[in-house]
């Protein structure tokens, strides 16, 4: 396929405007000297270009997308309709707040709702993505200790099952990372006790964890950390399992980030932008990124909170995403939010229980919203790996699950169906997973060669990683 | 397994071949390379380090894994082969050393081949 620049033909235009009949002069300092390098295309050429591009990709609108830990749920089209309302889409961040009261109300209302769902006191929508939210939450923790002149707290505890972004965010924030070993998939209190000291700034946890297991000792874990003077941060990547059922605030967490693009059905996976909204307990409230939205005499306004950690993004984050998330929450309501999580958990257990006679489950217990298969035995017996199975699923029109994560499971396949898939789809998927298993054991299909039905076959990932070509053409 | 006759191991899957009491070459075990899959990049620097320190990492198509110092000592040379051709670690793990140590101490924790093989069975 050609780049849009390669399709460009001089003087092709989508719109032809009449010549301007008002005379004007601009100071030469405002004029650009070089010609803008923009492609020139007619409307139909542009439409065909982007339609062709869209056909080369795969989204949740195309089919099943069980990418574990990513919560690739369907995004209702109503979200888009509401976000495109003039009062939300045609406003400017520097507009007088008197003229955008509705937009500020959206920020305030969404804050209230996510605080209710998480059991927290305050929130900010500035972080633009999940890892950005992790980083911002850690900045709150750092500021909290710094304000107390407790400068020796330089270490963050992270379990070995954590999302890779957790240690990365901690390192970016200037902390040293202490990894602790899990015990049968969950945090070991004994391992935790070993590393607790007055140098601990806090702990980063997700619950349910990346193996899809609920940390049953969570109250004791957060208490141990608090008793040692540390704070507890909750990675909201897995919130989809517990909404309306249990709340991080009541588990003892002090701050957290949410992925509005996961749990709250906003575009995700190349479709973004994302939103890594953060929530915190009142003791961290004053450190939130500035400005914050407040209300006085029935009017909303922005407050530049003085003790803030500062800005982490221009203006107020990806506002359009907040509108979508609010639309989602309002359409579901209290009961709907709870049912969402119940169905997410039910769907995951349904698939797991219908394939676990064939595939080994890493930890064979009732799972939450996702589960992890361990294909070590499968690989030994068939010679095919988790990668080969993933690639074969593409041939059946399914997006591969998350592979080789969490790191504590070898040959891991992490499957998260989400609540938006029907029983029909789940049955179809179960059938496909069972079929691929049969193909591997009967050796009727060479899974090393999959995918075989796509425009591009198996990619040479090794050469791509060893000798990456990072520029296109000669430019 | 003649080539492994004088090789010692760590629990963290490094192998060690001593030149003399305080000089040694280290690499990654066959088990480590097969678990990691195709190695695409190794990041190591000359440095002084203590036993158990993270001295660098090996990146495969699956993940990035830390490399730990088997003892206290000083890394004085990095194998250029692994910089240009990290795949050598997969093809010939025991013939492909990562780096050379001098002034070695704290080497009590090292495992024999039999002990190492026992440890990876678990």
Interface residues (C-beta under 8 A of the other chain):
Chain A: X403 X404 X405 X407 X410 X461 X462 X465 X466
Chain B: X35 X38 X40 X41 X59 X61 X62 X63 X86 X87
